[in-house]
Amino acid sequence: MNSRGKLYPGALRAVLCLALIASNAGFAACTPQKPKTVALSIERAGSIVAEIRVEIARTDEERAKGLMYRTELPEGEGMIFIFEREQPLSFWMKNTLIPLSIAFIASNGRIIDIKDMEPLDLSSVPSSAPARYALEVPQGWFSRAGVNTGDIVRIDF
């Protein structure tokens, strides 16, 4: 507040956030939300080949942001992009600072493709067939974990 009892613009936002926090109604509006994470297993011939912890990108906004602006993605972690139906998918690396590998996955969980993507590359990386899911991980993780095309990702959420 200034000497005349008026709030400065920054102070107004702080007061609103405190009021929302106090009422518990707007806590999420004042603090960044941590994305929901789940554990996925990847199977071949009924046996688990690998497990990975992933963030879920389900909305248009979450899918558009993806892993942009991050400077690291720990081994064994990734992001799964969920679409409403199978369709041709295409990804690029705009504003994505870390090298990634992507698996395009059919509705039944079968991995269609695994491709590598380079940081900040604006080239389109398309699926070779319609897919419902895309799983991004640190580049080379699929190979290091022994995951291949044809393996099944268990998506039970």
Residue pairs with C-beta under 8 A, 6 or more apart in sequence:
1 7
1 8
1 11
2 8
7 15
17 26
17 29
17 30
20 26
20 27
20 29
20 30
21 27
21 30
35 55
35 56
35 57
35 62
35 79
36 55
36 56
37 53
37 54
37 55
37 56
38 53
38 54
38 56
38 157
39 51
39 52
39 53
39 54
40 51
40 52
40 53
40 54
40 80
40 135
40 153
40 154
40 155
41 48
41 50
41 51
41 153
41 154
42 48
42 49
42 50
42 51
42 52
42 111
42 145
42 147
42 151
42 152
42 153
42 154
43 49
43 151
43 152
43 154
44 148
44 150
44 151
44 152
49 145
49 146
49 147
49 151
50 145
50 146
50 147
51 76
52 76
52 77
52 78
52 135
52 137
52 141
52 145
53 76
53 77
53 78
54 77
54 78
54 79
54 80
54 135
55 77
55 78
55 79
55 80
56 62
56 79
56 80
56 82
56 157
57 63
57 65
57 66
57 79
57 80
57 81
57 82
58 82
63 81
63 83
66 79
66 81
66 91
66 96
66 136
67 73
67 79
67 96
67 98
67 100
67 136
68 94
68 95
68 96
69 95
69 96
69 97
70 96
70 97
70 98
71 97
71 98
72 98
73 98
73 100
73 137
73 138
74 138
75 138
75 141
75 144
76 141
77 137
77 138
78 135
78 136
78 137
78 138
78 141
79 135
79 136
80 133
80 134
80 135
80 136
80 155
81 89
81 133
81 134
81 135
81 136
82 132
82 133
83 89
83 131
83 132
83 133
85 107
85 132
86 106
86 107
86 130
86 131
86 132
87 130
87 131
87 132
88 126
88 127
88 129
88 130
88 131
89 104
89 126
89 127
89 130
89 131
89 134
90 124
90 125
90 126
90 127
91 102
91 117
91 124
91 125
91 134
91 136
92 117
92 121
92 122
92 123
92 124
92 125
93 100
93 117
93 118
93 119
93 120
93 121
93 122
94 120
94 122
95 120
96 117
96 119
96 120
97 119
97 120
98 119
98 138
98 139
99 116
99 117
99 118
99 119
99 138
99 139
100 116
100 117
100 136
100 137
100 138
100 139
101 114
101 115
101 116
101 117
101 136
101 137
101 138
101 139
101 140
101 141
101 142
101 143
102 113
102 114
102 115
102 116
102 117
102 125
102 134
102 135
102 136
102 137
103 111
103 112
103 113
103 114
103 134
103 135
103 137
103 142
103 147
103 153
104 111
104 112
104 113
104 115
104 127
104 128
104 129
104 131
104 133
104 134
105 111
105 112
105 131
105 132
105 133
105 134
105 135
105 153
105 155
106 112
106 129
106 130
106 131
106 132
106 133
107 132
108 152
109 133
109 152
109 153
109 154
109 155
110 150
110 151
110 152
111 147
111 148
111 149
111 150
111 151
111 152
111 153
112 127
112 128
112 129
112 131
112 149
113 127
113 128
113 129
113 131
113 149
114 142
114 147
114 148
114 149
115 125
116 139
116 140
117 125
117 136
117 139
127 134
133 153
133 155
135 153
141 147
142 148
